[in-house]
Amino acid sequence: MNLDVRRNQITKDIYGYRTVIANIVLVGGCGAEGRDWVLIDAGVPFSGSYIKHFTEQVLGSGKKPIAIVLTHAHFDHVGGLSYLLNEWQIPVYIHEQEQEHVTGIKDYPPPHPFIEKGLMAFLSPLYPRKAINIHSYIRLLSTDGSISEMPGWKWIHTPGHTEGHISLFREKDHVVIAGDALITVKQESALAVVTQKKEIHAPPAYFTQDWDQSFDSIKKIQNLDPSLIYTGHGKPMEGIELKKGMDLLIRRFERDMVGNEKYVH
């Protein structure tokens, strides 16, 4: 499998890759000398070998990232971890409120398949939610917002979709890697997922745990004044399209979700 990696390039040193329904991100400019790379999230189950191949297309054969950072630990963001860690033996950073889901202690709660209509939402009771166990690789994110392997980046706590969900922010160019704090495709709809129709949405409704927190997290991201956002589902969005989309999402959230009983769990 040969990839035209230029089609996956988001910025000079950021590459994105879609694993069926969820994105992973490869971030350069990392490490003490700025010559290394970090992987953000690890895709759907059985995607590990494809992710490894993608990273080697970008980095060169036999090369690997120096760390993995997880925005959260849902099945479509940790599916390739077992394979990748067996190959790479590198640390995995995660928020302390997510660690029980990656150390075999706590499963995620059941989904809510009928909050938003769509085939992907309807099928959500079939999606894996059992805790995985990679405890020997886990490192908790520093409380000061820094990640030692990613100079220039800060992690931002953006709960709601999950308790320990994080996003990543680079001050110099206001790029945000948002995970599922918000997304740029209607993930509940199979048609939208297949076509990748670009449109800002709240996080996947069927797995979102706290809508008030989610709303606060979206406003937190908006207050960062992002120039470009790459999310866990969908395509990158930037510029005026992003600004208008964020404004529309906030208005839609206020109208449809806040105070609506069906979003209270």
C-alpha positions in Angstrom: 0.0 0.0 0.0 1.6 3.3 -1.2 0.1 6.5 0.1 0.3 10.0 -1.5 1.1 11.5 1.9 0.8 15.0 0.5 -3.0 14.4 0.5 -2.8 13.7 4.2 -0.8 16.8 5.1 -2.6 19.4 7.2 0.2 21.8 8.0 3.9 21.7 7.3 4.5 19.3 10.3 1.0 17.8 10.9 -0.4 14.8 9.0 -3.8 13.2 9.4 -5.0 9.7 8.5 -8.5 8.3 8.7 -8.9 4.7 10.1 -12.4 3.9 8.7 -14.4 6.1 11.0 -11.8 7.9 13.2 -8.7 10.1 12.6 -5.2 9.8 13.9 -2.7 12.6 13.8 1.1 12.7 13.4 2.7 15.8 14.8 6.2 16.8 14.0 8.6 19.4 15.6 8.7 17.3 18.7 11.4 16.1 21.1 14.3 18.1 22.6 15.7 19.2 19.2 12.4 19.4 17.3 13.3 16.5 15.0 10.9 13.9 16.4 7.2 13.0 16.0 4.2 12.2 18.3 1.1 10.2 17.4 -2.2 11.5 18.6 -4.8 8.7 19.1 -4.6 5.1 17.7 -7.6 4.5 15.5 -10.2 1.8 15.2 -9.6 -1.9 16.1 -7.3 -3.7 13.8 -5.9 -0.5 12.4 -2.4 -0.8 14.0 -0.6 -2.1 11.0 -2.1 0.5 8.7 -1.2 3.3 11.1 2.4 2.0 11.3 2.6 1.9 7.5 1.3 5.5 7.3 3.8 6.7 9.9 6.6 5.1 7.9 5.4 6.7 4.7 5.8 10.1 6.5 8.8 9.5 8.7 10.7 6.9 6.7 11.0 3.1 6.9 11.8 1.8 10.4 11.2 5.1 12.1 8.7 5.6 14.9 7.1 8.4 17.0 8.6 9.1 20.4 5.2 8.9 22.2 1.5 8.5 21.8 -1.0 11.0 23.2 -4.6 9.9 23.6 -7.4 12.5 23.5 -9.6 9.8 25.2 -9.9 6.0 25.2 -13.0 5.2 23.2 -12.6 2.1 21.1 -12.1 4.1 17.9 -9.2 6.0 19.4 -7.3 3.1 21.0 -8.0 0.3 18.6 -4.5 0.1 17.1 -2.6 0.5 20.5 -1.9 -3.2 21.2 -0.2 -3.7 17.8 1.7 -0.3 17.9 3.0 -0.7 21.4 4.2 -4.2 20.6 6.1 -2.7 17.6 7.3 0.5 19.2 7.5 0.2 23.0 6.8 4.0 23.6 5.0 5.8 26.3 1.3 6.7 26.1 0.0 9.9 27.7 -3.5 10.3 28.9 -5.5 12.4 31.4 -5.8 11.0 34.9 -9.6 10.8 34.6 -9.2 8.4 31.6 -6.6 6.1 33.1 -9.1 3.6 34.5 -10.2 2.9 30.9 -6.7 2.0 29.8 -5.6 0.0 32.9 -8.4 -2.6 32.8 -10.3 -1.1 35.8 -13.4 0.6 34.4 -15.5 0.1 31.3 -17.2 3.1 29.6 -20.9 3.5 30.3 -23.5 2.2 27.8 -24.3 4.4 24.8 -27.4 6.4 24.2 -28.4 5.4 20.6 -31.6 7.5 20.3 -30.4 11.0 21.3 -29.6 11.8 17.7 -31.0 9.8 14.7 -28.7 7.9 12.3 -27.5 4.4 11.6 -24.1 4.9 13.4 -26.0 6.0 16.5 -28.5 3.1 16.2 -25.6 0.6 16.0 -23.7 2.1 18.9 -24.8 -0.6 21.5 -22.6 -3.0 19.4 -19.5 -0.8 19.7 -16.8 -2.0 22.2 -16.7 -0.1 25.5 -14.7 -2.5 27.6 -11.6 -1.2 29.3 -8.2 -2.1 27.8 -5.1 -2.7 29.8 -1.8 -1.1 28.7 -0.8 0.0 32.2 2.9 -0.5 31.8 3.0 2.1 29.0 0.7 4.7 30.6 2.0 8.2 31.6 -0.3 10.7 33.2 -0.3 14.2 31.6 1.4 16.8 33.6 -0.9 19.1 35.6 0.7 22.2 34.1 -0.7 21.5 30.6 2.7 20.7 29.1 3.8 17.6 27.3 7.6 17.1 27.5 7.8 15.5 24.1 5.7 18.2 22.4 7.4 21.6 23.0 5.1 24.5 22.0 1.9 22.5 22.6 -0.5 22.5 25.6 -3.1 20.0 26.4 -6.5 21.4 27.3 -9.0 19.5 29.5 -12.2 19.4 27.4 -14.5 17.0 29.2 -18.1 16.1 28.3 -17.7 13.5 25.6 -15.7 11.6 28.4 -14.6 12.8 31.8 -10.9 13.0 30.9 -11.1 14.1 27.3 -8.4 16.5 26.2 -7.6 18.6 23.2 -4.2 20.0 22.1 -3.4 23.6 21.3 -0.3 25.2 19.7 0.1 28.8 20.6 2.3 29.9 17.7 -0.3 29.2 15.0 -3.5 28.5 17.0 -3.9 25.0 15.7 -6.2 22.8 17.7 -6.3 19.0 17.6 -9.8 18.6 19.2 -10.3 14.9 19.4 -14.1 14.4 19.9 -14.7 17.6 21.9 -16.3 18.7 18.6 -16.2 17.1 15.2 -16.5 18.2 11.6 -18.9 15.5 10.4 -22.3 14.3 11.6 -21.0 11.1 13.1 -24.4 9.7 13.9 -25.1 9.4 10.2 -23.6 6.6 8.2 -24.1 8.6 4.9 -22.3 11.6 6.4 -19.4 9.3 7.6 -19.1 7.7 4.1 -19.2 11.0 2.2 -17.3 13.0 4.9 -19.5 15.9 4.3 -17.8 18.7 6.2 -19.9 20.4 8.9 -19.1 21.3 12.5 -21.0 19.2 15.0 -21.1 18.5 18.7 -19.3 15.3 19.8 -20.8 11.9 18.8 -24.1 12.0 20.8 -24.4 8.3 21.5 -21.2 8.2 23.6 -21.2 11.7 25.1 -21.5 11.6 28.9 -22.2 15.2 30.0 -23.7 17.7 27.7 -23.2 20.7 30.0 -19.5 20.0 30.2 -19.4 19.4 26.5 -20.9 22.8 25.8 -18.3 24.4 28.2 -15.5 22.6 26.4 -16.7 23.8 23.0 -16.8 27.4 24.2 -13.3 26.8 25.7 -12.0 25.8 22.3 -13.7 28.8 20.6 -12.0 31.1 23.1 -8.7 29.8 21.9 -9.4 31.6 18.6 -8.3 28.6 16.6 -7.0 29.1 13.1 -7.4 25.4 12.2 -9.1 22.5 13.8 -8.5 18.8 13.1 -10.9 16.6 14.9 -11.3 12.9 15.7 -14.0 12.5 13.0 -14.2 14.6 9.8 -11.9 16.8 7.8 -9.7 19.8 8.8 -11.5 23.1 9.0 -9.9 26.6 9.1 -10.3 30.3 8.5 -13.7 31.9 8.0 -15.3 28.5 7.4 -14.2 27.5 10.9 -15.2 30.7 12.6 -18.7 30.6 11.1 -19.0 26.9 11.9 -18.0 27.5 15.5 -20.5 30.3 15.9 -23.3 28.2 14.4 -22.4 25.3 16.6 -22.6 27.4 19.8 -26.0 28.8 18.7 -27.3 25.4 17.8 -26.1 23.9 21.1 -27.8 26.7 23.1 -31.0 26.2 21.1 -31.2 22.4 21.0 -29.2 20.9 23.8 -28.8 23.0 26.9 -31.7 22.3 29.2 -33.2 19.7 26.9 -34.2 16.7 29.0 -33.2 14.1 26.4 -29.6 15.3 26.8 -29.6 14.9 30.6 -28.2 11.6 31.8 
